[in-house]
């Protein structure tokens, strides 16, 4: 939406990062079977802008699982509103920790 853009009409990087964090959080919660929190974001690279009206697709892949944490790679792709061309616009690796009901780290269940 226009409220999420800079004066040039490009989507703010922070908005896109928030969407990526939600995508990673969904993958983390499903794998950990419960509440998780973001503890780090590594190597966020912006390759090209997203314009108002573009369709944004997010793809999350679990890279590794530790005792209480997960590393999840997220890619964001954009497709022009009226076209078929899509390109990757950014990527990052998010680290999440599984939390118990008191907010303390907990073990991730075995698959």
N, C-alpha and C positions, 0 to 999 in steps of 0.2 A: 504494500500500500504506500501511497505517497508520503505518509507520515514517517515511514521507515527509511527514507532516502536522504541523501545529501543534496546540495543545490544542483549538482550535475545530473540527478535522476538515478544514481546508482544506489543500490540497497546498502545500508550500513553494514560493515563487517561484523559488528557486534550482534546485529539481528540474526545474521546467518550463523554466527557461532552459537547463539542460543538455540537455534533449530538443530544444529549438529549435536549439541549437548543433550537435548531431549531425545534424539535418535539413539545416541550412545547409551543414555540412561534407560531407555526401554529395553535395549539388548542386554544391558547389565542386570536389570531387575528380573528379566525372564530367566537368564542363566543362573543367577544367584538365588532365584525364587524368593525375592523379597526386596526390601528397601536397600538402596545403594546411594552413595554420594560421590560426586566428582571431587577428586583430590589433585588432579593435575591435567594440563593440556600441553602436549608437546608438538613442536614443529608445525604450527599452523601456517600454511602457505596459500596465498591468494593468487590464482592464475589469471583470472579475468573477472570483470564486473558482472553483477546481476542487475538487470533493468526492471523497472516496474512493469508488471504484466508477464514476466517470464515465469515458466513453471519450474519449480525447484524440486528435485528428487534427491533423497538422502539414502545412502547405503552404508550400513554398519557391519563390521566383521570383527569378531572376537579374535584377537591375535594371541593372547595368552591368558591363562588363569593361574593365579597363585593360591595361597591358603585363604586369604581374605580379600584379594584384589583381582581386578581384571584390566587388561589393556584392550581398548577397542579402537579400531581405525574407522573413521567416518569420511566418506567422500560426498561432496555436494556437486550435483550436476544441474545445469540449467538448459532448458529448451525454450527457444523463442516462441512467443505466444502463438504466432500464426505459421510456424514452420516445423520442420522435422529435425533440423540440425540441433544436436545436443553436444555440450562440452563440459568437462570437469572444471569447476570454478575454484574449488578449494578442497583441502584435505587436512586432517589432523589426527593425532592419536590421543585418546582420552583415557585416563586412569581412574577407575572407580573402586571404592571399598564397600563391601557388603556390611550392613549395619544391623544390629539387633534392636529390640524395642526400646532400649535405653540410649541408643545412638553410639554404642561401642562396636568396634569391628567384630565380625563373627565369621566363622569358617563358611566357605562356599560349599554347598553340597556336591558330592561326587556325581558325575553323570551316570 
